[in-house]
């Protein structure tokens, strides 16, 4: 299992800034290991970020995204103490959901 998604959400003047660091190998299926064998593809395909129950970001990823993807975005609204949740799934059927509170 991968490490938890690091989430930092801060509120400033009615705008919530969210920064995410997702731990994932993001292998594209083209690299080879030391013995020359192809490393199987393993990458995040979908990311959804919710504020309460509202989707504030939905994204489709592919094999060209780098290892341990970092995202930063802003949305209007939010209040200190509100929950932000991040859910992702990958091409192997693995998934993860993490959450944090707006500071």
C-alpha angles and dihedrals in degrees: 000000000000126000119267119279110258108231128186118179122177132179121220126167094339095311123106117213115203125194121186134187112189118195109222135131094230095200113185097204094244102088123092129218126232091279093051097253117139114252108232119247114265117166142141113263104179135028125184126182120193133192104203099319097327118104107232097172132020120176139172115216130194140190093284094070113104128248115283097013118224121205130183125182142146135226134185115254136019130129133229108277096024115132124248116194128194121200126181136172131193140210092267094057095256117137141177137195123197132169142194138179126252111252 
